[in-house]
Amino acid sequence: RILQVAFKVNPVWYPASSFSSSSMPTVKLFIDGKFVESKSDKWIDIHNPATNEVIGRVPQSTKAEMDAAVAACKRAFPTWADTSILSRQQVLLRYQQLIKENLKEIARLITLEQGKTLADAEGDVFRGLQVVEHACSVTSLMMGETMPSITKDMDLYSYRLPLGVCAGIAPFNFPAMIPLWMFPMAMVCGNTFLMKPSERVPGATMLLAKLLQDSGAPDGTLNIIHGQHEAVNFICDHPDIKAISFVGSNQAGEYIFERGSRHGKRVQANMGAKNHGVVMPDANKENTLNQLVGAAFGAAGQRCMALSTAILVGEAKKWLPELVDRAKKLRVNAGDQPGADLGPLITPQAKERVCNLIDSGTKEGASIILDGRKIKVKGYENGNFVGPTIISNVKPNMTCYKEEIFGPVLVVLETETLDEAIKIVNDNPYGNGTAIFTTNGATARKYSHLVDVGQVGVNVPIPVPLPMFSFTGSRSSFRGDTNFYGKQGIQFYTQLKTITSQWKEEDATLSSPAVVMPT
Ligand code: NAD
């Protein structure tokens, strides 16, 4: 059944020729406009997280294949950079239409490989699509600046120009959205791109590459390699790669930032998180509890913007039993099953890690007031499921507070005042997202101003900015100086050239050499 779904989903990723009982479907490389089988002898199994059945294999690309992919990017660059900005925009305009037409196909593939519910997978594609739509406004975004008559007959102006070959390294949790933060922004600016999707969920990227090709992107402008550490090191070290966009864990991101920067590349790295939802006693209780539960447990907590920590201020601590009641009602099931609210975790190892972190709460004196560890999902007994879990009486020195859990686990702290809550949030090393729930404007304003976090929601639990702004996580959640997408994304993928130009009337010729510094 799974293979049938897989085959129906995407013939690029599961080509008919390799679809037989004896051969496992293989993910192709995308080099110079062709989907090609890797010659690698090292392959990684891809699992359906709801069953743990192997559904395909992805290669660890060979050095020769990775070199060929960068060479294709490099060859394609001069022509693509010189292609008129209106033509590049047209490719993106066709692309956004094709993504819309194929949204459900991409979502089905995401659910198969990643496990999230189909509705959530559609949201994953949709949020990436918004970035593509925004990239279509490149004609305004890439404008330089001008200043006429800085002195007699002299004008000053700047161009925004592409960098060359850029690369992207993506995580498993948003198989469509995050690659779409990367290559469309880079390519619309005139760069060519080498993409390395997460080895656990490569399918959506492959289909997105096919759709980009169908939109008219010339051969070699986007290339895809697969793999883990070797592929990452290759990207960090290759002299022809000018910039790297990374999204994933701190362990990988800090390493890539350091290694890529050492080799003279621009690197932007969005990393881990511990997002706090501060609940004031004057908040709209019904809305707040529903939003908190949705944002803590949606996508099984595997979102970098999951609201994984609640701070109940003052009387709001009395709402805890109702929070538990709402969380209990969520339906845990395979992502393609009707009515599922949350699906499985990505791997058995991820499940084990989440369960260990829940255990640590008990050992360190917290209370597990809702325990999802023993959940059994009928028909999917081998899946990596953990049900909604709530840990209360949590203190900032506990492991379950300090670590990013990345599972359907909400840790709950209590404070008497807003100031204490702000201190906890600011003492935490991560600065990705946070939200405050209140009906008092002054409280909301104070929180938004004092909290040292990149993305703040006021009665909005997952404040991921729309792409005309940028994704602005800060502190340990980000390395680099220009963020993803929006104007900052355009800055990341371009460099300025400034031209000082003088056109004198014929009779204004210099009569002797100007040896003094021009002022
Ligand atoms: P991950 O770091 O394990 O993997 C991300 C990418 O890095 C993958 O392509 C992987 O192949 C590669 N990689 C993994 N370990 C590596 C290593 N040691 N050296 C070099 N490369 C390595 O992350 P993940 O588990 O796929 O994703 C979950 C993490 O991503 C969470 O921490 C989450 O918060 C974070 N995330 C952050 C954002 C954000 O915008 N801040 C968005 C999504 C996910």
Boltz pocket constraint, residues with backbone or C-beta under 6 A from the ligand:
constraints:
  - pocket:
      binder: B
      contacts: [[A, 169], [A, 170], [A, 171], [A, 172], [A, 173], [A, 174], [A, 196], [A, 197], [A, 198], [A, 199], [A, 227], [A, 228], [A, 229], [A, 232], [A, 247], [A, 248], [A, 249], [A, 250], [A, 251], [A, 252], [A, 253], [A, 255], [A, 270], [A, 271], [A, 272], [A, 273], [A, 303], [A, 304], [A, 404], [A, 406], [A, 432], [A, 471], [A, 473], [A, 477]]
      max_distance: 6.0
